[in-house]
Amino acid sequence: MPMKRVFLTGAYNLAGSHILDQLLSFNVSVRAVVGSRDEAQALEQQYTPKSNTLLDFAIIPPKDRSAPGAYDEALDGYPGPFDTVIHTVAANPSEGADCLTRFIHLETETLLNFLRSVNYIAKNVRRVIITTSLTPFARWLVDPQVERSPRGGNPTSQRAPEIDTEYVLATSRASDNIIHDEIWKWAKDTHARFDLVSLTAPSIYGPSIRPLTNSTDLEEANRRIWNICSNDSTETVTSPPYGIDYFTDVRDFAFAHVQAVLIPEASNKRFTVSAGMMPRGPVIAEFLRNRFPEFGSRIQPDTSPPRRTPAEEQPLELVDTTPAATILGLVRYRPIEETLTDLARQILELHRRKEWRSVIQS
């Protein structure tokens, strides 16, 4: 029998799909919440019949996710009750927010609506795990005029002349703290029947579970690597992570979630998951040029706005990974070279398929 029953939102996105994959490998039963029937079918085809016995789906269109009660029907635990919820879906910044303060308010209200539904509907849930990244907050600070998109970026936006990385990191972390303080206060005041666990990644890089079909499939900070690997200016966008130099490989982030599901001591804890600092753009470009000569002239310098380097290293408390190491056992992270190599290999395959389609069309 499955050892756990998990309700997972955002199961088709970059982090969610890796979390789903690792949960199934641990024989955990999962209801995967996706945005469309096509996404559900794609995930169903991805796994073996044995894994599919652990997997069922709920469909909630993206336009409905922020509404109160949007998850109520999906939280019905038939054929078995859920004991854990993992929520990886952030509020859509394009809906009702025109500044960082309003985005913080929107994200807080969206999370509280979700938690109210869990508390009211899924009465057997004993743990809710909230997933966040700092890049949505950084986006408002670095490029407040950019058209908001869950995948990030807009070719027509005006870039900031310079990024103060220390300010961006500190303000993004403070914004994340405001939201978490509010939801922890709600849980205490309402005597929620579940505990809360928070997992935060400064920024997220790493390969997709599925082959890339288009550059728009690239999510999170992977857009930055695409920009370095593509000399097509029509597809170059303002790059996440918007000055957040600390990073997490998505596979390590997914492992942290599985540990948070399984380890009792994670109860009511907040964790930051980070492998350290991603190198500067020219260093990444040089590594990829040497590792993948096939890219040829496609490799170009990083087009992100220049960064104002702080005089001293950024305060460690902003990216303190000690709790993740001591409680979740995340003491060893994938090296940067592995993250970049696996992601760039997918991007190279996408370039090849695009060239082959062009040949066929011509």
Secondary structure as the mmCIF struct_conf table of DSSP 4:
data_model
#
loop_
_struct_conf.conf_type_id
_struct_conf.id
_struct_conf.beg_label_comp_id
_struct_conf.beg_label_asym_id
_struct_conf.beg_label_seq_id
_struct_conf.end_label_comp_id
_struct_conf.end_label_asym_id
_struct_conf.end_label_seq_id
BEND BEND1 MET A 3 MET A 3
STRN STRN1 ARG A 5 LEU A 8
BEND BEND2 THR A 9 GLY A 10
TURN_TY1_P TURN_TY1_P1 ALA A 11 TYR A 12
BEND BEND3 ASN A 13 ASN A 13
HELX_RH_AL_P HELX_RH_AL_P1 LEU A 14 SER A 25
TURN_TY1_P TURN_TY1_P2 PHE A 26 ASN A 27
STRN STRN2 SER A 29 VAL A 34
BEND BEND4 GLY A 35 SER A 36
HELX_RH_AL_P HELX_RH_AL_P2 ARG A 37 GLN A 46
BEND BEND5 TYR A 47 TYR A 47
HELX_RH_AL_P HELX_RH_AL_P3 PRO A 49 ASN A 52
TURN_TY1_P TURN_TY1_P3 THR A 53 LEU A 54
STRN STRN3 LEU A 55 ILE A 59
HELX_RH_3T_P HELX_RH_3T_P1 PRO A 62 ASP A 64
TURN_TY1_P TURN_TY1_P4 ARG A 65 SER A 66
BEND BEND6 ALA A 67 ALA A 67
TURN_TY1_P TURN_TY1_P5 PRO A 68 LEU A 75
TURN_TY1_P TURN_TY1_P6 TYR A 78 PRO A 79
BEND BEND7 GLY A 80 GLY A 80
BEND BEND8 ASP A 83 ASP A 83
STRN STRN4 THR A 84 HIS A 87
HELX_LH_PP_P HELX_LH_PP_P1 VAL A 89 ALA A 91
TURN_TY1_P TURN_TY1_P7 PRO A 93 SER A 94
BEND BEND9 GLU A 95 GLY A 96
BEND BEND10 ASP A 98 CYS A 99
HELX_RH_AL_P HELX_RH_AL_P4 LEU A 100 ILE A 121
TURN_TY1_P TURN_TY1_P8 LYS A 123 ASN A 124
STRN STRN5 ARG A 127 SER A 133
BEND BEND11 LEU A 134 LEU A 134
HELX_RH_AL_P HELX_RH_AL_P5 THR A 135 VAL A 142
TURN_TY1_P TURN_TY1_P9 PRO A 144 GLN A 145
BEND BEND12 VAL A 146 VAL A 146
HELX_LH_PP_P HELX_LH_PP_P2 GLU A 147 ARG A 148
TURN_TY1_P TURN_TY1_P10 PRO A 150 ARG A 151
TURN_TY1_P TURN_TY1_P11 PRO A 155 THR A 156
HELX_LH_PP_P HELX_LH_PP_P3 SER A 157 ALA A 160
BEND BEND13 PRO A 161 PRO A 161
STRN STRN6 ILE A 163 ASP A 164
HELX_RH_AL_P HELX_RH_AL_P6 THR A 165 THR A 190
TURN_TY1_P TURN_TY1_P12 HIS A 191 HIS A 191
BEND BEND14 ARG A 193 PHE A 194
STRN STRN7 ASP A 195 ALA A 201
BEND BEND15 PRO A 202 SER A 203
STRN STRN8 ILE A 204 TYR A 205
BEND BEND16 ILE A 209 ARG A 210
HELX_LH_PP_P HELX_LH_PP_P4 PRO A 211 LEU A 212
BEND BEND17 THR A 213 ASN A 214
HELX_RH_3T_P HELX_RH_3T_P2 SER A 215 ASP A 217
TURN_TY1_P TURN_TY1_P13 GLU A 220 ALA A 221
HELX_RH_AL_P HELX_RH_AL_P7 ASN A 222 CYS A 229
HELX_RH_3T_P HELX_RH_3T_P3 SER A 233 GLU A 235
HELX_LH_PP_P HELX_LH_PP_P5 THR A 238 SER A 239
TURN_TY1_P TURN_TY1_P14 PRO A 240 GLY A 243
STRN STRN9 TYR A 246 ASP A 249
HELX_RH_AL_P HELX_RH_AL_P8 VAL A 250 LEU A 262
HELX_RH_3T_P HELX_RH_3T_P4 PRO A 264 ALA A 266
TURN_TY1_P TURN_TY1_P15 SER A 267 ASN A 268
STRN STRN10 ARG A 270 THR A 272
STRN STRN11 GLY A 276 MET A 277
HELX_LH_PP_P HELX_LH_PP_P6 MET A 278 ARG A 280
HELX_RH_AL_P HELX_RH_AL_P9 GLY A 281 ARG A 291
HELX_RH_3T_P HELX_RH_3T_P5 PRO A 293 ARG A 298
BEND BEND18 SER A 304 SER A 304
HELX_LH_PP_P HELX_LH_PP_P7 PRO A 305 PRO A 306
STRN STRN12 ARG A 307 ARG A 308
BEND BEND19 ALA A 311 GLU A 312
HELX_LH_PP_P HELX_LH_PP_P8 GLU A 313 PRO A 315
HELX_RH_3T_P HELX_RH_3T_P6 LEU A 316 VAL A 319
HELX_RH_AL_P HELX_RH_AL_P10 THR A 322 THR A 326
TURN_TY1_P TURN_TY1_P16 ILE A 327 LEU A 328
HELX_RH_AL_P HELX_RH_AL_P11 ILE A 336 GLN A 361
#
